[in-house]
Amino acid sequence: MGRNSSLTLCIFGLLLAACAGQPQKTASVPTPSPATVTAPAAATTASDASTPIPDLDADDSTPAVQWSDIQLAPREPQDEDLWQYLARNFTLPADGADSRIENELDWFAAHGEYLNRVAGRARPYLYYIVQQVQARKMPVDIALLPVVESAFDPFAYSYGRASGLWQFVPATGHIYELKQDWWYDGRRDVAASTGAALDYLQALHNEFNGDWLLALAAYNSGPGTVHHAIAVNQHHGQPTDFWHLDLPAETRAYVPRLIAICELVADPQHKGVDLVSIPNQPYLSQVDVGGQIDLATAAKLAAISTEQMYLLNPGYNRWATDPDGPYLLFVPLDRKDDFQQALTSLPPHDRVQWATHKVRQGDTLGAVARNYHTTVQVLQRLNGMHGNLLHMNQMLLVPMSRETLADASLHAQALVAGMTDLHLPGGRIVHKVKSGENLWMIAKHYHVTVGDILHWNKMSSKHVLHKGDRLVIWRGGRQEKGQVSEAASSG
């Protein structure tokens, strides 16, 4: 991919910066092969990185299933777990004297259970992400950036409309060709969003002359913000490395937080953190199913639950894959062969279930769509219609799900449809700000502090709330520092 110009990145960063700067789209970077991931390659240094890449954002909600429900299949013992492998290969430079790193380390020490909860969510994805990072010769530290961004929750959604592991906003997702429609949101797709995020980070690495800390800062606040801070320091004859820049408070904490997480992984005993082991071996394999398929049907073919199928493939908004693709599904590696064999034997008419609706007097296309939990556009396409006109006794083809999840709505509209308190797994609540509310009132209602809310949502004390804003609240002792990006853009 050609190198993005400094000016273009600055402009997009200033206009679209939310979770990350929004750079000019460059020539597309080939998506990593969907084949089964292999063992991580030998460690590489930050100076090896080269090609530019994309940015992030998203919106949606979470299926009613606990992350602990996904269990790794038993495998042969390994010499080391994935944490130990990562610990030996971190390369990001750190200013050991910087108090910001120590502050982050102190927080993790006081919340020792946090990283293990994140590790539980990361377990299915982390090995794959490590493999993708190292395939690009990027610092392996970057594989842990989703801890900061989303606490490794692919359904994480911010009040800034950022979504997914890497917290892409809609505009940035479109720039980097992360498809977003009624059926599918690539910002939540683990493979697609990881490729886009690494693309963008590589572009920023090039933009900031090979400085990974500045690239990470720009990923958080936008390249324009970082360029401005550099220019100010240059004007005053001051150093222009990350540790000396006057950046937004969120960004000043963002890079030290990632470094602190890496330091804890490298030396967990330093702060008394006991990390749950993650096997240093592949768990996922991506399969091209060749066309639209009901996810419940795919789950049965793979011998896993429907909820697990959604967790491994969070990019799908609905009960089936997008009829126009992509048709890629992650399944556990040890289920891949049986899944492919069962898929080959599945009759085409059993891949998706359809119903017919006979038009009655008073029916409108919109009413039929609402009744079947679909959209007018889907009905028009399925039935070859170019308008909304219906005729009495007309037969309409309607998509139907074979199985309904306990929480049926997985897509972004669930968060935008007027819910006030959206209860999600793990003690997390998404609170929709009502007219007249302020931070003190909301904090009192949930028995937390204003400081907690500011921290979880990456807001300063000067932040002004607006009706309709969404804030993440943690209750019942589940107040999680790294989960802030579930409520605020941070990619």
Residue, then its C-alpha position, 0 to 999 in steps of 0.5 A: m500500500g502506498r504511504n499516506s501523506s501527512l496532510t491527508l492523515c491530519i485532515f482526516g484525523l481532525l475531522l473524523a477522530a473519535c476512537a482513532g484518526q480517520p486517514q485517507k483510503t489508500a490502495s487495499v492491503p491483501t487480507p490475511s489468508p483465512a487458512t488455519v492460523t499457524a504457530p507465531a513466527a520468531a520475534t521481530t523488531a519495531s523497525d521491521a514494519s513497513t506497509p501502511i494500513p486502516d482505522l476503526d469504529a462500530d455499533d451493536s449489542t451482546p448475545a446472552v452468553q457468558w464468555s466462559d462458555i467457550q472452552l478450548a478443546p484439550r490438546e497436547p501439552q505445550d512448553e509454554d503458554l501464550w502469555q510466556y511467549l508474548a513476555r519474551n517478545f515484547t519490543l515497545p520502548a518505555d520510559g521506566a521513569d514515567s509515572r503514568i506507567e506506574n499509575e497504570l500498574d498500580w491500578f491493575a494491582a488493585h484490580g487483580e481480577y480484571l486481566n483474567r476476566v479480559a483473558g477469558r474473553a481474549r482466549p478464542y482470538l488472541y493467538y490468531i491476532v498474535q499471528q496476524v501481528q507477527a506476519r506483518k513484522m509489527p511489535v507483538d505488543i500490539a496484539l494486546l491493544p484490544v485490552v485497552e480498546s475494548a477489553f477484548d469484547p468484540f461486541a463492545y460499543s461506545y457512545g461515540r459509535a465505535s464498535g468491535l475489538w479495535q473500536f472502529v467508528p462507522a466512517t473509518g470502517h467505510i474508508y477501510e472497506l469494512k462492510q456495514d449493512w443490515w446483515y453484517d458489520g465488519r467492524r465486529d468481524v474479528a478477522a476483518s477488523t484486525g486486518a483493518a486495524l493493523d493496516y491503519l497502525q502501519a500507516l501511522h507508523n510510516e507517517f510518524n517516521g517509524d515511531w510506534l508510540l506516536a503511531l499508537a497515540a495517533y490511533n487513539s486521538g487522531p494523527g492531526t492531534v499528534h502532529h499539532a503537539i509535535a509542532v508546538n514542542q518543536h516551536h519551543g525547542q522541546p523534545t518531540d517523543f511521546w513522553h514529552l508531548d502535551l496530548p489529551a489526557e485520554t491519549r496520555a494514559y492510552v500508551p502507558r496503559l498498553i505498556a503497563i499491560c505488557e509489563l504485567v504479562a512479562d512479570p506478573q509477580h511484580k504486582g501480584v497478578d496471577l494470569v490464567s494460562i492461554p495455550n500457545q497454539p491455534y484455536l480457530s480456523q476460518v472456513d468459506v461456507g460458499g454462500q448464505i447460511d443460517l448460523a444456527t444451522a452452521a453451529k449444528l454442523a460444527a457441533i457447537s452452540t448457536e451462542q458460540m457461533y455468534l461469539l466466534n463470528p460477531g460480525y454477523n448482525r442477524w441469524a444468517t450470513d450476509p446473502d452477498g457475503p462475506y461467507l467466512l466463518f470461524v470454527p474451533l480448529d478441532r471441528k473444522d474437518d467435521f464441519q466442512q464434511a457436514l457442510t458438503s452434505l447439506p442440501p442447498h435448500d437447508r442452508v437457509q429457511w424461508a417463509t411465504h407471506k400472502v398479502r392481505q388488505g391493509d398490508t404495507l411492505g414496512a408492516v410486513a418487514r416489521n412483523y418478520h423482523t426484517t427490512v423493506q430493502v431485504l424484502q424488495r431484493l428477495n422478491g425482485m421489487h423496485g418499489n413498495l407497491l403490494h397487491m392483494n394475495q401477492m406471495l412474498l418470500v420472507p427470510m426466517s430464522r431456524e432458532t432464536l437467541a435468548d437475546a435476539s437482537l445483535h445489531a447496532q439498532a438495539l442500542v439506538a432504538g431507545m433503550t435506557d439501561l441495556h443490561l449486558p454480561g459481566g455487570r456492565i450497563v449501557h446508560k442512555v442519558k436522559s434530558g436534565e441528567n448530569l454525571w452526579m445524578i447518574a453516579k448516585h443512581y448506580h451507587v458509583t462515583v463521578g470519577d468512576i464514570l469519567h474513567w470508564n468512559k474516557m471523559s474529562s471532568k469538563h465533558v458536557l453530557h447530551k441527551g442520548d449519550r451512552l455511558v458504560i457503568w460497571r456495577g456489583g464490583r465489576q468496575e473495569k478500567g480497561q473497559v472504558s472503550e466500550a463507552a468511548s471511542s478509542g481506536 
